[in-house]
Amino acid sequence: MLGNLIGGFIVILVGVTLAPTVANEVAGAQLNNNITGASSTITGLITLFYVLAIASAAIGIATVGLRNSGLM
């Protein structure tokens, strides 16, 4: 249980630490003149999907830990 909770916090810590780097790279890709229109819109959503994936992974790991301990 404790291992899963610590793992969830590590996932959150690493993911939040890398989020600004992902956002900067997405912004750099959008400033390039090769991406326009719908492609630019979808590229702009990469940061959102990245953060949602980090959050859902951490919540899933914490849920498994709580389920194994009998709290959920």
DSSP file (Angstrom, degrees, kcal/mol; ACC not computed):
  #  RESIDUE AA STRUCTURE BP1 BP2  ACC     N-H-->O    O-->H-N    N-H-->O    O-->H-N    TCO  KAPPA ALPHA  PHI   PSI    X-CA   Y-CA   Z-CA
    1    1 A M     >        0   0    0      0, 0.0     4,-2.1     0, 0.0     5,-0.2   0.000 360.0 360.0 360.0 -52.3    0.0    0.0    0.0
    2    2 A L  H  >  +     0   0    0      1,-0.2     4,-2.6     2,-0.2     5,-0.2   0.873 360.0  55.1 -64.1 -36.1    2.6    2.5    1.0
    3    3 A G  H  > S+     0   0    0      1,-0.2     4,-2.3     2,-0.2    -1,-0.2   0.893 107.8  48.8 -62.9 -39.9    4.7    1.6   -2.0
    4    4 A N  H  > S+     0   0    0      2,-0.2     4,-2.2     1,-0.2    -2,-0.2   0.897 111.6  48.9 -67.6 -39.6    1.9    2.4   -4.3
    5    5 A L  H  X S+     0   0    0     -4,-2.1     4,-2.1     2,-0.2    -2,-0.2   0.917 112.7  47.3 -66.3 -42.2    1.1    5.7   -2.7
    6    6 A I  H  X S+     0   0    0     -4,-2.6     4,-2.2     1,-0.2    -2,-0.2   0.903 110.9  52.9 -64.5 -39.7    4.8    6.7   -2.8
    7    7 A G  H  X S+     0   0    0     -4,-2.3     4,-2.3    -5,-0.2    -2,-0.2   0.891 107.5  51.6 -60.9 -40.0    4.9    5.6   -6.5
    8    8 A G  H  X S+     0   0    0     -4,-2.2     4,-2.2     1,-0.2    -1,-0.2   0.904 109.8  48.7 -63.3 -41.5    1.8    7.8   -7.2
    9    9 A F  H  X S+     0   0    0     -4,-2.1     4,-2.5     2,-0.2    -2,-0.2   0.867 110.2  51.5 -67.4 -34.9    3.6   10.8   -5.6
   10   10 A I  H  X S+     0   0    0     -4,-2.2     4,-2.8     2,-0.2     5,-0.3   0.906 108.6  51.3 -67.3 -40.5    6.7   10.1   -7.6
   11   11 A V  H  X S+     0   0    0     -4,-2.3     4,-2.4     1,-0.2    -2,-0.2   0.924 112.5  46.4 -60.4 -44.1    4.7   10.0  -10.8
   12   12 A I  H  X S+     0   0    0     -4,-2.2     4,-2.8     2,-0.2     5,-0.3   0.926 113.0  49.6 -63.6 -44.3    3.1   13.3  -10.0
   13   13 A L  H  X S+     0   0    0     -4,-2.5     4,-1.8     2,-0.2    -2,-0.2   0.933 115.2  41.8 -62.7 -47.8    6.4   14.9   -9.1
   14   14 A V  H  X S+     0   0    0     -4,-2.8     4,-1.9     2,-0.2    -1,-0.2   0.913 116.2  49.9 -66.9 -42.0    8.2   13.8  -12.3
   15   15 A G  H  X S+     0   0    0     -4,-2.4     4,-1.1    -5,-0.3    -2,-0.2   0.911 112.3  45.8 -64.2 -43.2    5.2   14.6  -14.4
   16   16 A V  H  < S+     0   0    0     -4,-2.8    -1,-0.2     1,-0.2    -2,-0.2   0.849 111.0  54.4 -69.2 -33.0    4.7   18.1  -13.0
   17   17 A T  H  < S+     0   0    0     -4,-1.8     4,-0.4    -5,-0.3    -1,-0.2   0.872 113.4  41.6 -66.8 -36.4    8.4   18.7  -13.3
   18   18 A L  H  X S+     0   0    0     -4,-1.9     4,-2.1     1,-0.2     3,-0.2   0.602  92.2  87.3 -87.3 -11.4    8.4   17.9  -17.0
   19   19 A A  H  X S+     0   0    0     -4,-1.1     4,-2.5     1,-0.2     5,-0.2   0.890  86.6  50.7 -59.3 -43.3    5.2   19.7  -17.8
   20   20 A P  H  > S+     0   0    0      0, 0.0     4,-2.4     0, 0.0    -1,-0.2   0.879 109.5  52.1 -63.6 -33.7    6.8   23.1  -18.5
   21   21 A T  H  > S+     0   0    0     -4,-0.4     4,-2.2    -3,-0.2    -2,-0.2   0.918 110.5  47.4 -65.6 -42.7    9.3   21.4  -20.8
   22   22 A V  H  X S+     0   0    0     -4,-2.1     4,-2.2     1,-0.2    -1,-0.2   0.921 112.4  50.1 -62.9 -43.3    6.5   19.8  -22.8
   23   23 A A  H  X S+     0   0    0     -4,-2.5     4,-2.4     1,-0.2    -2,-0.2   0.896 110.2  50.0 -63.8 -40.2    4.6   23.1  -22.9
   24   24 A N  H  X S+     0   0    0     -4,-2.4     4,-2.3     2,-0.2    -1,-0.2   0.899 111.1  48.7 -65.1 -40.1    7.7   25.0  -24.2
   25   25 A E  H  X S+     0   0    0     -4,-2.2     4,-2.0     2,-0.2    -2,-0.2   0.880 111.3  49.8 -68.3 -36.7    8.3   22.4  -26.9
   26   26 A V  H  X S+     0   0    0     -4,-2.2     4,-2.1     2,-0.2    -2,-0.2   0.921 111.4  48.9 -65.9 -43.2    4.6   22.5  -28.0
   27   27 A A  H  X S+     0   0    0     -4,-2.4     4,-1.8     1,-0.2    -2,-0.2   0.900 110.8  51.0 -63.5 -39.6    4.8   26.3  -28.2
   28   28 A G  H  X S+     0   0    0     -4,-2.3     4,-0.9     1,-0.2    -1,-0.2   0.879 109.5  50.2 -64.0 -37.8    8.0   26.1  -30.2
   29   29 A A  H  < S+     0   0    0     -4,-2.0     6,-0.3     1,-0.2     3,-0.2   0.869 109.8  50.8 -68.4 -35.9    6.4   23.7  -32.6
   30   30 A Q  H  < S+     0   0    0     -4,-2.1    -1,-0.2     1,-0.2    -2,-0.2   0.823 105.2  56.2 -72.2 -29.4    3.4   26.0  -33.0
   31   31 A L  H  < S+     0   0    0     -4,-1.8    -1,-0.2    -5,-0.2    -2,-0.2   0.749  86.6  95.8 -73.2 -22.0    5.6   29.0  -33.8
   32   32 A N  S >< S-     0   0    0     -4,-0.9     3,-1.3    -3,-0.2    -3,-0.0  -0.477  82.7-130.8 -65.5 138.5    7.2   27.1  -36.6
   33   33 A N  T 3  S+     0   0    0      1,-0.3    -1,-0.1    -2,-0.2    -3,-0.1   0.480  95.7  78.1 -75.0  -0.3    5.4   28.0  -39.8
   34   34 A N  T 3  S+     0   0    0     -5,-0.2     2,-0.6     1,-0.1    -1,-0.3   0.671  84.5  67.1 -82.1 -14.9    4.9   24.4  -40.9
   35   35 A I    <   +     0   0    0     -3,-1.3     2,-0.3    -6,-0.3    -1,-0.1  -0.922  64.6 148.9-111.4 118.1    1.9   23.9  -38.5
   36   36 A T    >   -     0   0    0     -2,-0.6     3,-1.2     4,-0.0     4,-0.4  -0.928  45.3  -0.5-140.1 164.2   -1.3   25.8  -39.2
   37   37 A G  T 3> S-     0   0    0     -2,-0.3     4,-1.5     1,-0.3     3,-0.4  -0.295 125.4  -0.9  65.2-132.4   -5.0   25.4  -38.9
   38   38 A A  H 3> S+     0   0    0      1,-0.2     4,-2.5     2,-0.2    -1,-0.3   0.827 130.8  59.9 -64.7 -33.6   -6.4   22.3  -37.3
   39   39 A S  H <> S+     0   0    0     -3,-1.2     4,-2.3     1,-0.2    -1,-0.2   0.885 104.7  50.0 -63.0 -37.6   -2.9   20.8  -36.9
   40   40 A S  H  > S+     0   0    0     -3,-0.4     4,-1.9    -4,-0.4    -1,-0.2   0.875 109.9  50.9 -67.0 -37.6   -2.0   23.7  -34.7
   41   41 A T  H  X S+     0   0    0     -4,-1.5     4,-0.8     2,-0.2    -2,-0.2   0.934 112.3  45.2 -65.7 -46.4   -5.1   23.3  -32.6
   42   42 A I  H >< S+     0   0    0     -4,-2.5     3,-0.8     1,-0.2     4,-0.3   0.893 111.8  52.8 -65.0 -39.9   -4.4   19.6  -32.0
   43   43 A T  H >< S+     0   0    0     -4,-2.3     3,-1.3     1,-0.2     4,-0.4   0.869 103.8  57.7 -64.0 -35.2   -0.8   20.3  -31.3
   44   44 A G  H 3< S+     0   0    0     -4,-1.9     4,-0.4     1,-0.2     3,-0.4   0.740 100.2  58.5 -66.1 -22.5   -1.9   22.8  -28.7
   45   45 A L  T <X S+     0   0    0     -4,-0.8     4,-2.4    -3,-0.8    -1,-0.2   0.522  80.4  88.5 -84.5  -5.7   -3.8   20.1  -26.9
   46   46 A I  H <> S+     0   0    0     -3,-1.3     4,-2.4    -4,-0.3    -1,-0.2   0.908  86.6  50.9 -59.5 -42.9   -0.7   17.9  -26.3
   47   47 A T  H  > S+     0   0    0     -3,-0.4     4,-2.4    -4,-0.4    -1,-0.2   0.911 109.9  50.0 -62.9 -42.3    0.1   19.7  -23.0
   48   48 A L  H  > S+     0   0    0     -4,-0.4     4,-2.4     1,-0.2    -2,-0.2   0.933 112.4  46.4 -60.5 -47.1   -3.5   19.1  -21.8
   49   49 A F  H  X S+     0   0    0     -4,-2.4     4,-2.2     1,-0.2    -1,-0.2   0.863 110.7  53.9 -66.1 -35.0   -3.4   15.4  -22.6
   50   50 A Y  H  X S+     0   0    0     -4,-2.4     4,-2.1    -5,-0.2    -1,-0.2   0.946 111.2  44.3 -62.6 -48.4    0.0   15.0  -21.1
   51   51 A V  H  X S+     0   0    0     -4,-2.4     4,-2.4     1,-0.2    -2,-0.2   0.889 113.0  51.5 -66.6 -38.9   -1.1   16.5  -17.8
   52   52 A L  H  X S+     0   0    0     -4,-2.4     4,-2.6    -5,-0.2    -1,-0.2   0.885 109.4  50.9 -64.0 -37.8   -4.4   14.5  -17.8
   53   53 A A  H  X S+     0   0    0     -4,-2.2     4,-2.2     2,-0.2    -2,-0.2   0.905 110.4  48.7 -65.9 -41.5   -2.3   11.3  -18.4
   54   54 A I  H  X S+     0   0    0     -4,-2.1     4,-2.2     2,-0.2    -2,-0.2   0.926 113.6  47.2 -63.2 -44.6    0.0   12.1  -15.5
   55   55 A A  H  X S+     0   0    0     -4,-2.4     4,-2.4     1,-0.2    -2,-0.2   0.918 113.1  47.2 -65.0 -43.7   -3.0   12.8  -13.2
   56   56 A S  H  X S+     0   0    0     -4,-2.6     4,-2.3     2,-0.2    -1,-0.2   0.871 111.6  51.2 -68.7 -35.1   -4.9    9.6  -14.2
   57   57 A A  H  X S+     0   0    0     -4,-2.2     4,-2.3    -5,-0.2    -1,-0.2   0.924 112.2  46.4 -65.5 -43.5   -1.8    7.4  -13.8
   58   58 A A  H  X S+     0   0    0     -4,-2.2     4,-2.3     2,-0.2    -2,-0.2   0.906 113.1  48.9 -66.2 -41.1   -1.2    8.8  -10.3
   59   59 A I  H  X S+     0   0    0     -4,-2.4     4,-2.4     2,-0.2    -1,-0.2   0.902 111.4  50.8 -65.1 -40.2   -4.8    8.4   -9.3
   60   60 A G  H  X S+     0   0    0     -4,-2.3     4,-2.1     2,-0.2    -2,-0.2   0.909 110.4  48.1 -63.2 -42.7   -4.8    4.8  -10.6
   61   61 A I  H  X S+     0   0    0     -4,-2.3     4,-1.9     1,-0.2    -2,-0.2   0.916 113.5  47.4 -64.8 -43.1   -1.7    3.9   -8.7
   62   62 A A  H  X S+     0   0    0     -4,-2.3     4,-2.3     1,-0.2    -2,-0.2   0.876 110.1  53.3 -66.2 -37.3   -3.1    5.4   -5.5
   63   63 A T  H  X S+     0   0    0     -4,-2.4     4,-2.5     2,-0.2    -1,-0.2   0.902 107.8  50.1 -65.0 -41.4   -6.5    3.7   -6.0
   64   64 A V  H  X S+     0   0    0     -4,-2.1     4,-2.3     2,-0.2    -1,-0.2   0.913 110.7  50.5 -62.6 -42.1   -4.7    0.3   -6.3
   65   65 A G  H  X S+     0   0    0     -4,-1.9     4,-1.3     1,-0.2    -2,-0.2   0.913 112.9  45.0 -62.6 -42.9   -2.8    1.0   -3.1
   66   66 A L  H  X>S+     0   0    0     -4,-2.3     5,-1.8     2,-0.2     6,-1.0   0.864 111.9  52.6 -69.4 -35.7   -5.9    1.9   -1.2
   67   67 A R  H ><5S+     0   0    0     -4,-2.5     3,-0.6     1,-0.2    -2,-0.2   0.898 108.0  51.4 -66.7 -39.4   -7.8   -1.1   -2.7
   68   68 A N  H 3<5S+     0   0    0     -4,-2.3    -1,-0.2     1,-0.2    -2,-0.2   0.812 109.2  50.7 -66.4 -29.4   -5.0   -3.5   -1.5
   69   69 A S  H 3<5S-     0   0    0     -4,-1.3    -1,-0.2    -5,-0.2    -2,-0.2   0.608 115.2-116.3 -84.7 -10.9   -5.2   -2.1    2.0
   70   70 A G  T <<5S+     0   0    0     -4,-0.7    -3,-0.2    -3,-0.6    -2,-0.1   0.547  85.2 114.3  90.0   7.4   -8.9   -2.5    2.2
   71   71 A L      <       0   0    0     -5,-1.8    -4,-0.2    -6,-0.2    -5,-0.1   0.671 360.0 360.0 -83.0 -17.3   -9.8    1.2    2.5
   72   72 A M              0   0    0     -6,-1.0    -5,-0.2    -9,-0.1    -1,-0.2   0.351 360.0 360.0-129.4 360.0  -11.5    1.3   -0.9
